[in-house]
Amino acid sequence: MKGRRVLIVGLNYAPEPVGIGPYSQGLAEALVARGAKVQVLAGKPYYPQWRVYPDYVAGNWQTTAENGVEITRCPHYVPAEPSGFKRIVHLASFALSALPLALHAALRGKAEKPDIVIAIAPALLSVFTAWLAARLAGAKLWIHVQDFEVEAALATGLMEPTSLPAKLARWVEATLLQLGDHVSTISPQMCAKLVAKGVEPGGVFEMRNWSDARFAADPAGAAAIRAAWGLTGKVVALYSGNIARKQGIEILVEAARLLQHRSDIGFVICGEGPNRAELERLAEGLGNVQLHDLQPAEQMGAMLTMADLHLLPQIAGAADLVLPSKLTNMLASARPVVATTEPGTGLYGEVDGCGLVTAPGDAAALADAIAALADDPARRAVLGQAALERAGQRWMKDAIIDRAVDRINQGERGSILAPR
């Protein structure tokens, strides 16, 4: 292969079904399709259960070739209950575990060194690992920010904003982000945050997450799930994804409690994460709420089709720290979205016109929005069509990655990555 060489350092990767993992996989495989030789240093899959998957427990570093990508999965600490300090140890352990392999890649012969090193954040601490490899190899460093983890920790109460650890974390974050030759993130609002954190505006660009073409509409599968779960004939309000603090999923249970007199509306929550047990406790006794494990990828098309509307809660202050990746497939499913966020946020701008938005923490307003859509199938159809059109305009994978590759190639001596 005559293409350029790319080293990706990122904690999360497939087979993790949700969150950052599928997008890191998609990026790596798309770069291979564009002529690059790609090596990935990832953690062992653990998300969203916060347990290392059984097939990866044994052994230390494990290297495989998957769809043209060389992947080495590095051992790291995974806390069963990810508190603030344990999360730091978790992220740092991956950065240290990936370091010797990153150095080995950087110190190969000239023909094998990477031309560009991509660091996926989180884990922000692994940016140093990637930067060191890039400098030793004489390569460019591209930092891609999926989530502002320091601000998310502050917003969810894992750190006190005025504490010494918080001040240190902000300094470390700003310092690491400024190491990048190119720094991308997934929304315009998050791009603005990068500039506010001291990253040179000329080095910042947007690379959105994309809808997954594998999750095509599956009416027959949707009907089967409805029948199996006792939902036939009901208006189904679905949340599927991680169950963690920044989602504020507890509000869904509060809204369901307010609507428990509506036998025609069913709430379905599919997911796993550190707050799952607490959510089960809150939903105990509510006949209109079902909790299920996260469904396998091959059933996601049916799951998305089963929903009459999608639920996307977020806590106040978290909306521009991450643009939820699950939104892309919600929109592509041609179903309206009901989100909790403030006007002016990136999430508001994506949902406005193809769903309803209510204030974070206002369970009564959320319940009213769900009931309004349940009572108006024609409105659901109009908003769902608008969602599908928006997905086509903003969330198509090849166009997103082509724009990113073009941006990376600008100003370089020769193309870092070959066009598709």
C-alpha positions as CSV (number, residue, x, y, z in Angstrom):
1,M,0.0,0.0,0.0
2,K,1.4,3.4,-1.0
3,G,-0.8,5.5,1.3
4,R,0.3,7.4,4.4
5,R,0.7,5.9,7.9
6,V,-1.7,6.9,10.7
7,L,-1.4,6.0,14.4
8,I,-4.6,6.4,16.4
9,V,-4.4,6.5,20.2
10,G,-7.9,6.2,21.8
11,L,-9.2,4.4,24.8
12,N,-12.6,3.3,23.2
13,Y,-13.0,1.1,20.1
14,A,-15.3,-1.6,18.8
15,P,-16.7,-4.0,19.8
16,E,-18.1,-1.4,22.2
17,P,-21.5,-0.7,20.7
18,V,-22.2,2.8,21.9
19,G,-20.3,6.0,22.8
20,I,-16.9,6.8,21.3
21,G,-15.9,3.3,20.2
22,P,-18.0,2.9,17.0
23,Y,-16.8,6.3,15.8
24,S,-13.1,5.6,16.4
25,Q,-13.6,2.3,14.5
26,G,-15.5,4.1,11.7
27,L,-12.7,6.7,11.4
28,A,-9.9,4.1,11.3
29,E,-11.7,2.0,8.6
30,A,-12.6,5.1,6.6
31,L,-9.0,6.2,6.5
32,V,-8.0,2.7,5.3
33,A,-10.5,3.0,2.6
34,R,-8.8,6.3,1.6
35,G,-5.5,4.6,1.2
36,A,-3.9,5.0,4.6
37,K,-2.1,2.3,6.7
38,V,-3.7,2.6,10.1
39,Q,-2.6,1.3,13.5
40,V,-4.8,1.7,16.5
41,L,-3.8,1.6,20.2
42,A,-7.0,1.1,22.2
43,G,-8.1,-0.1,25.6
44,K,-9.7,-3.4,26.2
45,P,-13.5,-3.0,25.6
46,Y,-15.4,-2.3,28.8
47,Y,-18.1,0.3,28.0
48,P,-20.9,0.9,28.9
49,Q,-20.9,-1.9,31.5
50,W,-17.7,-0.8,33.1
51,R,-16.4,-4.4,33.0
52,V,-13.8,-5.8,30.6
53,Y,-15.6,-7.9,28.0
54,P,-15.1,-11.7,28.7
55,D,-13.2,-12.3,25.5
56,Y,-10.6,-9.7,26.4
57,V,-10.0,-10.5,30.1
58,A,-7.1,-12.9,29.6
59,G,-3.6,-11.7,28.5
60,N,-2.1,-8.3,28.4
61,W,-1.6,-6.5,25.0
62,Q,-3.6,-8.2,22.3
63,T,-3.0,-7.4,18.6
64,T,-5.4,-8.2,15.8
65,A,-6.1,-7.2,12.2
66,E,-9.7,-6.1,11.7
67,N,-11.1,-4.7,8.4
68,G,-7.6,-3.5,7.3
69,V,-6.8,-1.9,10.7
70,E,-4.0,-3.2,13.0
71,I,-5.4,-2.9,16.5
72,T,-3.6,-3.4,19.8
73,R,-5.8,-3.5,22.8
74,C,-3.9,-2.4,25.9
75,P,-4.6,-3.5,29.5
76,H,-5.9,-0.8,31.8
77,Y,-7.7,-0.3,35.1
78,V,-11.5,-0.4,34.9
79,P,-13.3,0.6,38.1
80,A,-16.7,-1.1,38.9
81,E,-17.9,2.2,40.3
82,P,-16.2,5.0,38.4
83,S,-15.9,7.8,41.0
84,G,-13.8,11.0,40.3
85,F,-10.4,9.7,41.5
86,K,-11.0,6.2,40.1
87,R,-11.8,7.7,36.7
88,I,-8.5,9.6,36.7
89,V,-6.6,6.4,37.5
90,H,-8.6,4.6,34.8
91,L,-7.7,7.1,32.1
92,A,-4.1,7.4,33.3
93,S,-3.6,3.7,33.2
94,F,-4.5,3.5,29.6
95,A,-2.2,6.4,28.7
96,L,0.7,4.6,30.4
97,S,-0.2,1.2,28.9
98,A,-0.3,2.6,25.4
99,L,3.0,4.6,25.8
100,P,5.6,1.8,25.1
101,L,3.7,0.8,21.9
102,A,3.3,4.4,20.8
103,L,7.1,4.9,21.3
104,H,7.8,1.7,19.4
105,A,5.7,2.9,16.5
106,A,7.5,6.3,16.5
107,L,11.0,4.9,16.6
108,R,10.6,2.5,13.6
109,G,12.5,3.0,10.5
110,K,11.6,6.0,8.3
111,A,9.4,3.9,6.0
112,E,7.3,2.7,8.9
113,K,6.9,5.8,11.1
114,P,3.5,7.4,11.3
115,D,2.9,10.6,9.2
116,I,0.1,11.7,11.5
117,V,-0.9,10.7,15.1
118,I,-4.5,11.0,16.1
119,A,-5.4,11.3,19.8
120,I,-9.0,10.7,20.7
121,A,-10.2,12.5,23.8
122,P,-11.4,11.2,26.2
123,A,-8.9,10.0,27.4
124,L,-7.3,13.4,27.4
125,L,-4.3,12.1,29.4
126,S,-3.4,9.9,26.4
127,V,-2.8,13.1,24.3
128,F,0.6,13.3,25.9
129,T,1.3,9.7,24.8
130,A,0.2,10.6,21.2
131,W,2.2,13.9,21.3
132,L,5.4,12.2,22.3
133,A,5.0,9.6,19.6
134,A,4.3,12.4,17.0
135,R,7.3,14.4,18.0
136,L,9.7,11.4,17.9
137,A,8.3,10.4,14.5
138,G,8.4,13.9,13.1
139,A,4.6,13.5,12.5
140,K,1.7,15.9,12.9
141,L,-0.6,15.6,15.9
142,W,-4.4,15.6,15.4
143,I,-6.5,15.8,18.6
144,H,-10.1,14.9,18.2
145,V,-12.3,15.8,21.2
146,Q,-15.5,13.8,21.7
147,D,-16.2,15.0,25.2
148,F,-14.8,17.8,27.4
149,E,-14.2,15.4,30.3
150,V,-13.0,18.0,32.8
151,E,-16.0,20.2,32.4
152,A,-18.3,17.1,32.4
153,A,-16.7,16.1,35.7
154,L,-17.4,19.5,37.1
155,A,-21.0,19.6,35.8
156,T,-21.8,16.2,37.3
157,G,-20.3,17.0,40.7
158,L,-17.3,14.6,40.4
159,M,-15.1,17.6,41.2
160,E,-15.7,20.9,43.1
161,P,-15.2,23.8,40.6
162,T,-13.1,25.9,43.0
163,S,-11.0,23.0,44.3
164,L,-7.3,22.6,43.7
165,P,-7.8,19.4,41.7
166,A,-10.3,21.2,39.4
167,K,-7.9,24.1,38.8
168,L,-5.1,21.6,38.1
169,A,-7.4,19.6,35.7
170,R,-8.3,22.7,33.8
171,W,-4.6,23.7,33.4
172,V,-3.7,20.2,32.3
173,E,-6.6,20.2,29.8
174,A,-5.6,23.5,28.2
175,T,-1.9,22.6,28.1
176,L,-2.6,19.2,26.4
177,L,-5.1,20.7,23.9
178,Q,-2.6,23.3,22.8
179,L,-0.1,20.5,21.8
180,G,-2.2,19.6,18.7
181,D,-1.3,20.7,15.2
182,H,-4.9,20.1,14.3
183,V,-7.8,20.0,16.9
184,S,-11.2,18.9,15.9
185,T,-14.5,18.3,17.8
186,I,-18.1,17.3,17.0
187,S,-20.1,20.6,17.1
188,P,-19.7,24.3,16.4
189,Q,-20.3,25.1,20.1
190,M,-17.5,22.7,21.1
191,C,-15.2,24.3,18.5
192,A,-15.8,27.6,20.2
193,K,-14.9,26.0,23.6
194,L,-11.6,24.8,22.2
195,V,-10.7,28.4,21.2
196,A,-11.7,29.6,24.6
197,K,-9.3,27.1,26.1
198,G,-6.4,28.6,24.2
199,V,-6.3,26.5,21.0
200,E,-5.4,28.6,18.0
201,P,-8.5,29.2,16.0
202,G,-6.8,28.3,12.7
203,G,-6.1,24.8,14.0
204,V,-9.7,24.1,15.0
205,F,-12.3,22.4,12.9
206,E,-15.5,20.4,13.2
207,M,-15.7,16.7,12.5
208,R,-19.2,15.5,13.5
209,N,-20.1,12.0,14.5
210,W,-22.3,10.3,11.8
211,S,-25.4,8.1,11.6
212,D,-24.7,4.4,11.3
213,A,-25.8,3.0,7.9
214,R,-26.0,-0.5,9.5
215,F,-29.1,0.6,11.5
216,A,-31.5,0.6,8.6
217,A,-35.3,0.6,9.3
218,D,-36.6,-2.8,10.2
219,P,-40.4,-2.8,10.6
220,A,-40.7,-6.6,11.0
221,G,-38.0,-6.6,13.7
222,A,-39.7,-3.7,15.4
223,A,-43.0,-5.5,15.5
224,A,-41.4,-8.6,17.0
225,I,-39.8,-6.5,19.8
226,R,-43.1,-4.8,20.5
227,A,-44.9,-8.1,20.8
228,A,-42.2,-9.7,23.0
229,W,-42.2,-6.7,25.3
230,G,-45.9,-6.2,25.5
231,L,-45.9,-2.9,23.7
232,T,-48.2,-3.6,20.7
233,G,-50.5,-0.7,20.2
234,K,-48.7,1.6,22.5
235,V,-46.9,4.8,21.8
236,V,-43.3,3.9,22.7
237,A,-40.9,6.6,24.1
238,L,-37.4,5.1,23.8
239,Y,-34.0,5.9,25.4
240,S,-31.2,3.7,24.4
241,G,-27.6,4.3,25.5
242,N,-25.3,4.8,28.4
243,I,-26.8,5.4,31.9
244,A,-24.5,7.9,33.6
245,R,-24.6,11.2,35.4
246,K,-24.4,13.7,32.6
247,Q,-27.5,12.2,30.9
248,G,-29.7,12.9,33.9
249,I,-31.9,9.9,32.9
250,E,-33.7,10.0,36.3
251,I,-36.0,12.7,34.7
252,L,-37.4,10.0,32.4
253,V,-38.7,8.1,35.4
254,E,-40.2,11.3,36.9
255,A,-42.0,12.0,33.6
256,A,-43.2,8.4,33.4
257,R,-44.6,8.7,37.0
258,L,-46.5,11.8,35.9
259,L,-47.9,9.8,32.9
260,Q,-48.6,6.5,34.6
261,H,-52.4,7.1,34.1
262,R,-51.8,6.9,30.3
263,S,-52.0,3.2,29.5
264,D,-51.3,4.0,25.9
265,I,-47.7,5.3,26.5
266,G,-44.8,3.0,27.3
267,F,-41.4,4.2,28.4
268,V,-38.5,1.9,27.3
269,I,-35.0,2.4,28.6
270,C,-32.3,0.2,27.2
271,G,-28.8,0.7,28.5
272,E,-26.1,0.0,31.0
273,G,-23.8,2.1,33.1
274,P,-22.9,3.2,36.6
275,N,-26.4,4.6,37.4
276,R,-28.4,1.6,36.2
277,A,-29.1,0.2,39.7
278,E,-30.3,3.6,41.0
279,L,-32.6,4.0,37.9
280,E,-34.1,0.5,38.6
281,R,-34.8,1.5,42.2
282,L,-36.5,4.8,41.1
283,A,-38.7,3.0,38.5
284,E,-39.8,0.2,40.9
285,G,-43.6,-0.1,40.8
286,L,-44.1,1.9,37.6
287,G,-46.0,-0.3,35.1
288,N,-45.3,2.0,32.2
289,V,-41.5,1.8,32.4
290,Q,-39.4,-1.1,31.1
291,L,-35.7,-1.4,31.6
292,H,-33.7,-3.7,29.3
293,D,-30.0,-4.3,28.6
294,L,-28.4,-2.5,25.7
295,Q,-29.5,-4.4,22.6
296,P,-26.9,-5.9,20.1
297,A,-25.9,-3.9,17.1
298,E,-27.7,-6.2,14.7
299,Q,-31.0,-5.4,16.5
300,M,-30.5,-1.6,16.6
301,G,-32.4,-1.0,13.3
302,A,-35.4,-2.8,14.8
303,M,-35.1,-0.9,18.1
304,L,-35.0,2.5,16.4
305,T,-37.9,1.6,14.2
306,M,-39.9,0.4,17.2
307,A,-39.9,3.8,18.9
308,D,-42.6,6.4,18.1
309,L,-40.3,9.0,19.6
310,H,-36.8,9.2,21.1
311,L,-35.9,10.6,24.5
312,L,-32.6,12.5,24.9
313,P,-32.2,13.9,28.4
314,Q,-29.2,16.0,29.6
315,I,-28.5,17.8,32.8
316,A,-28.2,21.6,32.8
317,G,-24.8,22.8,31.8
318,A,-23.7,19.6,30.0
319,A,-25.2,20.2,26.6
320,D,-22.1,21.9,25.0
321,L,-19.6,19.6,26.7
322,V,-20.6,16.8,24.4
323,L,-23.1,16.4,21.5
324,P,-24.6,12.9,22.2
325,S,-23.6,10.5,19.5
326,K,-26.9,8.6,19.8
327,L,-28.7,11.7,18.3
328,T,-27.4,10.9,14.9
329,N,-29.2,7.5,14.6
330,M,-32.3,8.9,16.3
331,L,-32.6,11.5,13.6
332,A,-31.9,9.0,10.8
333,S,-34.7,6.7,12.1
334,A,-37.3,9.3,11.0
335,R,-38.7,9.6,14.5
336,P,-39.0,12.9,16.5
337,V,-36.7,13.6,19.4
338,V,-37.7,15.0,22.8
339,A,-34.6,16.5,24.4
340,T,-33.9,18.4,27.6
341,T,-31.5,21.3,27.0
342,E,-31.3,25.1,27.0
343,P,-32.0,27.4,24.0
344,G,-28.7,28.4,22.3
345,T,-26.9,25.1,22.9
346,G,-25.7,22.8,20.2
347,L,-28.2,20.1,21.1
348,Y,-31.1,22.6,20.9
349,G,-30.0,23.6,17.4
350,E,-29.9,20.0,16.2
351,V,-33.3,19.0,17.7
352,D,-35.2,22.3,17.0
353,G,-37.5,21.7,14.0
354,C,-37.4,17.9,14.2
355,G,-38.5,17.3,17.8
356,L,-39.4,19.1,21.0
357,V,-37.1,20.6,23.6
358,T,-37.9,21.2,27.3
359,A,-35.9,22.7,30.1
360,P,-33.4,20.4,31.9
361,G,-34.8,19.2,35.2
362,D,-38.4,20.0,34.4
363,A,-40.2,16.6,34.5
364,A,-43.6,18.1,34.1
365,A,-42.7,19.9,30.9
366,L,-41.1,16.7,29.6
367,A,-44.2,14.7,30.4
368,D,-46.3,17.3,28.6
369,A,-44.1,17.2,25.5
370,I,-44.3,13.4,25.4
371,A,-48.1,13.4,25.8
372,A,-48.5,16.0,23.1
373,L,-46.6,13.9,20.6
374,A,-48.4,10.7,21.7
375,D,-51.7,12.4,21.0
376,D,-50.7,13.8,17.6
377,P,-49.5,11.1,15.1
378,A,-49.6,13.5,12.2
379,R,-47.2,15.9,14.0
380,R,-44.9,12.9,14.8
381,A,-44.8,12.1,11.1
382,V,-43.9,15.6,10.1
383,L,-41.2,16.0,12.7
384,G,-39.9,12.5,11.9
385,Q,-39.5,13.4,8.2
386,A,-37.7,16.6,9.2
387,A,-35.4,14.5,11.4
388,L,-34.6,12.2,8.5
389,E,-33.9,15.1,6.2
390,R,-31.6,16.7,8.8
391,A,-29.7,13.5,9.2
392,G,-29.1,13.5,5.4
393,Q,-27.9,17.1,5.4
394,R,-25.6,17.0,8.4
395,W,-24.7,13.5,9.5
396,M,-23.5,11.5,6.5
397,K,-20.3,9.7,7.2
398,D,-18.4,10.0,3.9
399,A,-19.0,13.7,3.6
400,I,-18.0,14.3,7.2
401,I,-14.7,12.4,6.9
402,D,-13.9,13.8,3.5
403,R,-14.2,17.4,4.9
404,A,-11.9,16.4,7.8
405,V,-9.3,14.9,5.5
406,D,-9.4,17.9,3.2
407,R,-8.8,20.1,6.2
408,I,-5.9,18.1,7.5
409,N,-4.3,18.1,4.0
410,Q,-4.5,21.9,3.8
411,G,-1.1,23.5,4.1
412,E,0.8,20.2,4.3
413,R,3.7,19.3,2.1
414,G,1.9,16.7,0.1
415,S,-1.3,15.0,1.3
416,I,-1.2,13.5,4.8
417,L,-4.1,11.3,3.7
418,A,-5.1,10.3,0.2
419,P,-8.6,11.2,-1.0
420,R,-11.2,8.5,-1.3
